[in-house]
Amino acid sequence: MDPSVLLEQLRAGNPKAFRAVYDQHWKLVVHILRSYRIPGDMQDDLLQEVFITLFKNAGSIQNPERIKAWIATTARNRALDEIRKTKASRIEATDQKILEEISDEKDTADAVDREVQARIAEKFLQMIDKEPGAETLRQFYIEGKSAKQIATERSESISTVTTRLTRLRRRFQDTVRTMLENERSSKSSLWEKAGE
């Protein structure tokens, strides 16, 4: 079918034209999604999204010869969006796990009260206050903003923000553990002196 006619029929909402474009290009979309290592279960969803987007936005395609390029670009963008979303979800899950580890350790719960934990967190934030990324950490943990919100506000890529958070989070975890050990040691010393 002539690309100009096909595009006109797509714009008119003709299901046969949509089916023709789908039949011609679905393998291209799957190939692109696989090249970005999108899992099989997500490929079906993203394949549908690409063609639904095409159906909704057929009027924005100016050149009928560019339908294939438009589909390929949309597939690539959907794949990248999915990768970003998955990465952000993993990072948020890691954050939750770290916070649970720090607050749920039996030794920590027995030896250190909330006031000491808050003091340690505040000391860490003071230690890194002048470093690049300190504001990002403060926005994420104190203000409760997502990595995506921070990236948007700071005009940075989400990967820059998540990398910075990961680096500082590891450092925070190491610092908290060291400080908690020091607190436990000093409390143990006090108990030993009290028992003498």
N, C-alpha and C positions, 0 to 999 in steps of 0.2 A: 504494500500500500504506500502511496506517495506520502512522505513525511508531512507536507503542508496540510493535506487532507486529514491525516491522522491527528495532527495537532488541533485542527479545527473541531474535529469530532470529540476529542478529549475535552476541549473547552466547553463543548455543548453538553457534556456529561454522558456521552454515548458509551454504554457498557461494553459493546463489542470492540470499540477502539481501545478502551481500557484493557480489556482482555488481550488484545493483540500486542499492546505495549508490554504488558506483564509477561506474556509468553516469549516475547523477544528478549527481555532483559532480566528476568528473574535469576538466571544463572550468574550473570555479571554481579548482581547484588550479593548473592551467596558467596561468590568468590572473594569479593571485597571484605565481607564480614569475616570470612575464614582467615583472610590475610591479616586481620587485626586480632585473630585468636578469640573471637567472640564465641562463647559456648553454644553448642547446638540448640539448646532450649531457647536461648535468647535470639538466635538467628531467625527463627520463625517470626517472633514478635517484631524484630527490627525490619525484616523483609516486608511485613504488612505495613509498618509505619512508613517506609520509604514510598510504597505505592499509594497509600492513602494521602500522603503529603503531595505526591504528584497529582493525584486526582483533584485535590483541593486547590492546588496552585498552578494548574495547567495554564491559566491565563497569564502568569508571569513569565512564561517561556516565550521569548521573542522569536528565536530562530528555530524552525522545525528540525534543522539538522543537529541541534544541540540537545535533543531529548536524552540521548544516551549519556552525554556528559553531565547533564543535570541530574540524572538518576545516579550516576557514579559518585558525583559530589555529595549528593544527599545521603547515600549509603555510607560514604566515608565519614561524614559529619555525625551521623547517628552512631556509628561504631565508636568514634572518639568520645561522644557524649556518654555512651555506656561505659567505656573504660574509665572516664573521669568519675562517674557516679559510683562505680564499683570500688574504685580506689578510695574515694571519700568515705564510703561505708565501712571499708576495712579499717581506715584510720580512726573513725569514730568508735568502732568496736574495740580497737586496740586501746584507745583512750579510756574507755569504760573499764576494760580489763586491768589496766595499770592502776586506775583509781581504786578499783575493788581490791587488788592485791595490797595496795598500800594501807587501805582502811580496814581490811578484813584479816590481816595477819594476827594470829592469836597473841603472839608476843607483844605486838604493837598495841593491840586493844587492851591488854592487861597492863602494860607499862606506861603508856602515854595517853594522856587525855586529849580532848579536842582542842583545848587551849594551846597545848604544845604543838599539835599538828598545824594549827593556824599560824603559830609563830614561825614554824619551820618554813611553811609556804611563803610567808611574808619575807623572811630572811632571803630565801632563794630569789624572789622577785627583786629584792633590793640589790642582791649580788649581780644580777644580770641587767639591771635597770638601764645602763648605758650601752649595752650591746645591741646590735641590730637584731631584731626579732623579739625583743622583750615586749614591745607593745603588742605584737601579734599574739604572744602567749597570754598576755593580760586580757586582750579582747576575747580570746577563745575560752579561757577558764573563768575569768572574773565576770566578764560581760555576757558570757554564754553565746557568743556569736559562732556561726558555723564557718568552716574554712572558706566556703563559697562566698559568704557575706563579707568576710575579711578581704578576700581577693578582689571582690568588686569594689569595696570602699577604697582600697589601697591601689587600685589599678594595676594589680599584679596577676599573674597566672595562678590558678588554683594549685598547680604542682609546686610553684615556688613557696606558697603559703604552707602546704602540707609537708614539704621537705623541711622547712624551717621549724614547724611544730614538732615533727618527728625527732629532729636533732635536739631541740630544747627539752622535749619530753623525756628522752633518754637521760639527758644530763640532770633533769629535775629528779627523775627516779633514783639515780645514783646518789645525788645530793641528799635526798630525803632519807634514803636508807642509811647513809653515813651519819646524818644528824640524829636519826632515831637510835642508832647504835650508841652514839655518844650520850644521848639522853638516858638510855637504859643503863649505861655504865655509871653515869653520875648518880642515878637513883639507887643502883645496886650498892654503890659506895656509901651512900647515905644510910641505907638499911644495915649495912655491915657495921658502920660506926655506931648506929643506934643500938645494935645488938651487943656491942662491947661493954 
